[in-house]
Amino acid sequence: MNGKFLPTLQILLVTVVLLLLITCANVGNLSLARLLSREREVVLRAALGAGRLRLIRQLLTESTALALIGGAVGLLFAAVTMSSLTAFARRFTPLANRIDINGRVLLFTLGIAVLSGLLFGLFPTLHAYRRNLGALLRQGGGHSTHDRGRQRLRSTLVVLQVAVSFVLLIAAGLTTRSAIRLQRVDGGFDPRNVVALSLELPSAR
């Protein structure tokens, strides 16, 4: 009963994944830029005795908490737009009324949020791990070479962020257009005022 609806669901799923990648890439780049502005704080914590693993745990905790907040907002948005989703799915399947936010949806959202927070929180944490904290501490208030390098890194992040978002938005637009075209495919008959049923006869007769 749902075979013809499967391609539309797959296209919608790809679109959602592309949107998630855009968001995660943007948040990851913003987190890295925020870390660059917090280098003195990181250096001070290291000077007071915080190890690299402790600093990395702190950064990963921050990114995961941000991802969980995003997941909660996504669930709220899904609950608000549930009627629109079921109305869309009702065109393709008689099981649209079974669409609901249940325990599996909550677990899936929790897993995606935690995974996104950990994966895209690794970029700023790996940057912090590679930094020579001792050299930064000795550098103190110097601004010449270090600030120029940091500015170049920020500019590179902005360029990459815009480029990746542009490519992913184009792909998301194409998949959305494909989904719209699938809805307009002519089935070769007029479905209005038509009733369909299936009749199963015993194989012995």
C-alpha positions in Angstrom: 0.0 0.0 0.0 3.0 2.3 0.5 5.2 1.3 -2.4 4.4 4.3 -4.5 5.0 6.6 -1.6 8.5 5.3 -0.9 10.3 7.5 -3.6 8.7 10.6 -2.2 9.7 9.7 1.3 13.3 9.1 0.2 13.5 12.4 -1.5 12.1 14.2 1.6 14.6 12.3 3.8 17.5 13.4 1.6 16.3 17.0 1.8 16.1 16.9 5.5 19.6 15.4 5.8 21.0 18.2 3.5 19.3 20.8 5.8 20.8 19.1 8.8 24.3 19.2 7.2 23.9 22.9 6.5 22.9 23.6 10.1 25.7 21.5 11.5 28.3 23.0 9.3 27.2 26.5 10.2 27.2 25.7 13.9 30.5 23.9 13.7 32.2 26.9 12.0 30.6 29.3 14.5 31.8 27.2 17.4 35.3 27.2 16.0 35.2 31.0 15.5 33.9 31.3 19.1 36.8 29.1 20.3 39.3 31.3 18.6 37.9 34.3 20.6 38.1 32.2 23.8 41.8 31.2 23.4 42.9 33.3 26.3 40.3 31.5 28.5 41.5 28.1 27.3 45.1 29.1 27.9 44.2 30.4 31.4 42.4 27.1 32.2 45.4 25.1 31.0 47.7 27.3 33.1 45.6 26.6 36.2 46.0 22.9 35.7 43.2 21.8 33.3 44.5 19.0 31.0 43.7 18.7 27.3 41.2 16.0 27.8 39.3 18.1 30.4 39.2 21.0 28.0 38.0 18.8 25.2 35.3 17.3 27.4 34.1 20.9 28.2 33.9 21.9 24.6 32.1 18.6 23.6 29.7 19.1 26.5 28.9 22.6 25.2 28.3 21.5 21.6 26.2 18.5 22.7 24.0 20.7 24.9 23.5 23.0 22.0 22.6 20.1 19.7 20.1 18.8 22.3 18.4 22.3 22.5 18.2 22.2 18.7 16.6 18.7 18.8 14.0 19.9 21.3 13.1 22.9 19.1 12.9 20.5 16.1 10.5 18.2 18.0 8.3 21.3 18.9 8.3 22.3 15.3 7.3 18.8 14.3 4.4 18.7 16.7 3.1 22.1 15.4 3.3 21.0 11.7 2.1 17.4 12.3 -1.3 18.2 10.7 0.4 19.4 7.5 2.5 16.3 7.2 -0.4 14.0 7.7 -2.4 15.9 5.1 0.5 15.6 2.6 1.0 11.8 3.3 -2.8 11.1 3.0 -2.5 11.7 -0.7 -0.2 8.6 -1.0 -1.0 6.2 1.7 -4.1 5.2 3.8 -1.8 4.8 6.9 -1.2 8.6 7.2 -3.2 8.7 10.5 -0.5 6.5 12.1 2.1 9.2 11.8 2.8 10.4 15.3 5.6 11.5 17.6 6.2 8.3 19.6 9.0 6.8 21.6 10.9 5.7 18.5 10.8 9.3 17.1 12.0 10.7 20.4 14.9 8.1 20.6 15.8 8.8 16.9 15.9 12.6 17.6 17.9 12.2 20.7 20.5 10.0 18.8 20.7 12.4 15.9 21.2 15.4 18.3 23.9 13.7 20.3 25.7 12.4 17.2 25.6 15.8 15.6 26.8 17.5 18.7 29.7 15.1 19.1 30.8 15.0 15.4 30.6 18.7 14.7 31.9 19.6 18.1 35.1 17.7 17.3 36.3 20.4 14.8 36.8 23.1 17.4 38.0 20.6 20.0 40.6 19.1 17.6 41.8 22.6 16.8 42.2 23.3 20.6 44.0 19.9 21.0 46.5 20.8 18.2 47.2 24.2 19.6 50.4 24.7 21.5 49.0 26.0 24.7 52.4 26.6 26.2 53.4 28.8 23.3 50.1 30.7 23.5 50.6 31.3 27.2 54.2 32.6 26.7 52.9 34.8 23.9 50.7 36.7 26.3 49.3 39.8 24.8 51.1 39.7 21.5 48.9 40.5 18.5 51.1 40.6 15.4 51.6 37.2 13.7 49.1 35.3 15.8 46.3 37.7 15.2 46.9 37.8 11.4 46.9 34.0 11.3 43.7 33.9 13.3 42.1 36.5 11.0 43.0 34.4 8.0 41.6 31.3 9.6 38.3 33.1 10.3 38.1 34.4 6.7 38.7 30.9 5.4 35.9 29.6 7.6 33.5 32.2 6.3 34.3 31.3 2.7 34.0 27.6 3.3 30.7 28.1 5.2 29.2 30.1 2.4 30.5 27.6 -0.3 29.2 24.5 1.5 25.9 26.1 2.3 25.4 27.2 -1.3 26.1 23.7 -2.7 23.8 22.0 -0.2 21.0 24.5 -0.7 21.1 23.9 -4.5 20.9 20.1 -3.8 18.0 20.6 -1.4 16.2 22.8 -3.9 16.6 20.1 -6.6 15.3 17.4 -4.3 12.3 19.5 -3.3 11.5 20.2 -6.9 11.7 16.5 -7.6 9.2 15.8 -4.8 6.8 18.4 -6.2 7.0 16.8 -9.6 6.3 13.4 -8.2 3.1 14.7 -6.7 2.0 16.0 -10.2 2.6 12.7 -12.1 -0.5 11.7 -14.1 -1.6 8.3 -13.0 -3.5 7.8 -16.3 -7.0 7.8 -14.6 -9.2 10.2 -12.7 -9.1 9.1 -9.0 -12.1 11.2 -8.0 -15.2 9.3 -6.9 -13.4 6.0 -7.3 -13.4 3.2 -4.7 -10.8 0.5 -4.8 -10.9 -2.9 -3.0 -9.1 -6.2 -3.0 -10.8 -9.6 -2.9 -9.0 -12.7 -1.9 -10.4 -16.1 -3.0 -9.4 -19.4 -1.5 -6.7 -21.1 -3.5 -8.6 -24.4 -3.5 -11.4 -22.8 -5.6 
